[in-house]
């Protein structure tokens, strides 16, 4: 058995062991592929963006706004239930990680925590 096994990424336990192609933590029962992929199945180093209910989002998805949003310079905001098509995932400012165009409002950025995958 090797002494240089990586610690568990969830609970940081040092008592991990190899089981076939997986690494296993006996304390929290977490299993992962060492160095290959993170917990969501995306390649290591790639950011995973999830919606308000935990669905993984990707470029080109259609999402629905789950709560009413106020928009600066607009008398009416964006209503809950508004569909937004063809989103782009970006590294935005202050947690705004979706770049999109909303009919009647134009181009804007949204937080993934206020949308649900349609």
Secondary structure, 3 states (H helix, E strand, C coil): CCCCCCCCCCCCCCCEEEECCEEEECCCCCEECCCCECCCCCECCCCCCECCCCCECCCCCCEEECCCECCCCCCCCECCCCEECCCEECCCCCCEEEEEEECCCEEEEEEHHHEEEC
